[in-house]
Amino acid sequence: MAKTIQVVTPENVTVTYELAGIGSRGLAIMLDTVLEGIIVLIVLLAGTGVAYISQSVMVRITGMVILWVVLVFIWVIYPIIFEIVWDGRTPGKRLAGLRVIREGGYPINGTSAIIRNLARFIDFLPIFYGVGIITMFVQPEYKRLGDIIAGTIVIREPVAGEILLAAREEPIEEDLAVGLPDIRNLDRLTSEDYQALRSFVQRQGQLKPPIQERLAGQILQALSPKLDIPTEPLSAQDQIRMVQVLERAYAEEHRVL
């Protein structure tokens, strides 16, 4: 059974994330290692060729030194750059459906990406992430040493199609959107926004009506600037319906992507 973690957003909405286990993280590492290996091979062949074409011994030595510096740079910088630019994903993590976030559900920042990846040198010991694997076994959130120091966790993101298979206690009526404002700028929603919507829909049946109304209002208040949705004229029940409509619309749009 998949292990999950719950975090409370600044809007006081509880969001549930599925933690990435050792197997899925190992797959991501292998994919990234293959890609890094391809880059290293290209640089190695190019650098070795240039070094041996030259007739100067000094040029050869200098070229090989520069080559190894570049190789170490690639091994260190590769995950840092991708995790910052791709919102916590390296190519391997993206293919494996994983993402790094900070504790509390916040997106990863530059400092966290640098710290967790520099700590890979320790996690890698004594061979191929020996320390990291042991640490993940004893950590309830599957954290390696770099995650502990940086305050990060690795989560599994729902892939296309899985989103729509999420169980709902009650079916959504076809006329749910009747009388509600038109949805605009749905593409402005982030995965964190959708997690808040999805968490509300999944837990709605377990919440008392006053709590449903309060949470729906908080979610819409946070999302209305992105979607240009007027929240003031909506009744409490309409706000709940609006959250359900947004969750369904986002899920349906991502099914076809």
Secondary structure, 3 states (H helix, E strand, C coil): CCCEEEEECCCCCEEEEEECCHHHHHHHHHHHHHHHHHHHHHHHHHHHHHHHHCCCHHHHHHHHHHHHHHHHHHHHHHHHHHHHHCCCCCHHHHHHCEEEEECCCCECCHHHHHHHHHCHHHHCCCCCCHHHHHHHHHCCCCCCHHHHHHCEEEEECCCCCHHHHCCCCCCCCCCCCCCCCCCCCHHHCCHHHHHHHHHHHHHHHHCCHHHHHHHHHHHHHHHHHHHCCCCCCCCHHHHHHHHHHHHHHHHHHHHCC
